[in-house]
């Protein structure tokens, strides 16, 4: 009796298997694993010499480390998730640009109002707080809707994931934090611009 082995791939279910002694069921090729704390790449030579000492005609081929075996097993899925990650990064940049554009347009149209507020005693940090609050007031509901929709959509990508829960709480928290920081930074630039508005000039332009 031995422990379960994912012989056909990390993403494949474990199937019942039988192990036979080699003399009872000989194969044309064999695969064996060498465990060592040393550099795996440096073991190829000693293993080859050990095989030659047993039978000089035994060839040794397809020498790989276990990390290479694992990487090859999940290469296709990793490539697919890398493409999705690239699209996600582009979407994040576009979202930040959209928030910045909306807030910059809002600040430009409210220049006179900001000038009046500053004339009436509003401090620069009050203007920044106003702009950021209004920007996040629009961004946070969209963030909440996006996280819920993303969690539902990611269930359809379960087959692309290995030992990862599509609705992993830590992942959702990290994503929410990144998106929240992005939205905040996108609001801060127009807010700092609004903070530097000259009240007299803003009122004259109105």
N, C-alpha and C positions, 0 to 999 in steps of 0.2 A: 504494500500500500504506500503510495506517494501523494504528496500534495498536488493540487490542481496546477496545471501548466497551460499557459496560453500559447500553445504550439503554433497556431496558424495566424497569430497576430494579436496585438494588444486590444484591438477593438472587436475581436471575434469572441463569441461565447465559448466557454470551456466545454469540450466534448469528452465523453467517456473514452478512454484509451487503455490499451494493454501494452505492457512492456515485455518483450521476449528476449531471452539470451541470444547473443549473436550467433553462436553455433546452431541454435535451433531454427533461427529465421535470418539467414545472412542477407545483407544488403550490399549493393555495388558501391555505395558511398556511405560514409559515416560522418557524423558531426559530434564533436566533443567540446566541452567547455573547460577552460583552465582558470581557476580562481587564484588570484595573487594580489598582494598589496603593492607590488612593484608596477612600473610603467607597462601597461598592456602591450604597447607597440614593441617593447624590447623583448617580449617573450617569444616572438615568432621564430627567431633563430634557434634558441634552445629547444623549443618544441619540435622544430624540423629535425634537429640533430637526434632528439630522442626517438622520433619515428624511424629515422634511418638506421639507428642502432637495432630496432626491431626488425625492419624489413627495408632494405635500400630501395626497393621498387615502389614503396608507398608514396604517392604524391601528396603534397600539402597545398591546398588552394583555398581561396575565398576566406582569408584570415581577416576577421573583423573583431572590433571591440564590442562589448555589450551596448555601449552608448550608440554605436553605429547601427546595431541591429534595431534598437528601439527607435532611433531617428528614421530609419528606412520604413519601419512599420507604420509610423504616423506621418510620413512625408506628405502624402496627398491631402490629408486633413489639415496639416499645418499650412500648406500652401493656400488652401481655400480660406482658412481663417486669417491668413496674412492679407489676402485680397480684401476680405471684409473689414479688417482693421484699417487698411489704407482708405477704403471708402468712408469709414467712420471718422478718420482724421480729417478728410476733406469736408465731411458734413459739419464737423466741429468748427473748422475755419469759416465755412460759409455762415454758420449760425452766429459766430462772433461778429463777422462782418455785417450781417443783417441787423443785429442788435445795435452795433455801433452806428450804422446808417440811420436807423430809426431814431436813436437818441440824439444824434447830431442834427437831424432834421427838426426834431422837437425843440431843441435848444435854440436853433436858428429862428424858429417861428415865435419863440417866447422871449426873445431878447428884451423887448420893451417891458414885459412883465417882470423879468429878472431885474432890470434896471429899477423899476418902481419898488420892488421888494428891497433892493439894496439901499435905495433912497430912504425907505421907511425904517431902516435899521437892521435889515437882515445881514448877518455876517456871511463871509464867503463859505464857511463850513456848512452854514444852513442851506445855502444854494446847492452845494455838493450833495448834501443829504437829501434834498428835495429831488434832484435829478436822479440820483442812484435809487431812491425809494420808488420812484415812478417806473424806472427802467426794470428793476427787479420785480415790481408788481406785475409787469407784463411777462417777464421771463420765467418766473417761478411756476405759475400755473402751466405754462407750456412744458417746463421741465418735468413736472409731476405727470402730465399726460404722456409725455415721451417715455418716461421710465416704465409706466404701466404698459404702454403699447410695446415697448422694447422687450419687457419680460415675457409678454404673450407671444411675440414673434420669435423670440429665441428658443421657445419650446420646439419650434419646427426645425431648429438646427441641432437638436439633441444628438443626431447621428454623426455630426461633425466633431463632437466633443468627446474627450476621453477622461473619465473620472472627474468631470467638472459639471456641477449643477448649473443649468441655464439660468436659474433664479438665485444664484449664490448671493447671500446678503452682503458679504464683503465687497463683491464686485459691484453690486448696485450702489452701495455707499460710496465707493471710490468714483464711480461714474457720475453720481449726483454731485460729489464734491468738485470734480473737474469741471463739469458743466456750470455749476454755480459760480466757481471762481472765474471761468471764462466770461460768463454774463456780467459779473461784477466789474471785471477789468474793461469790458466793452462799454460799460456805463461810465466808468471813471474818467475816460478821456474827454467825452463831451462835458462831463460835470466840471472838470478842471477848466475847460474852456469857458463854461458859464461863470465860474468863480472869478475869472479875470475880466468880465464885462465891465466897462466903464459906465456907471449909472447915468451920467449926464449925456454921453453919446448915445446910449440906448434909448433914452427918453426923446432925444431930438430926432432919432431915426424913426420913431413911432409916429 
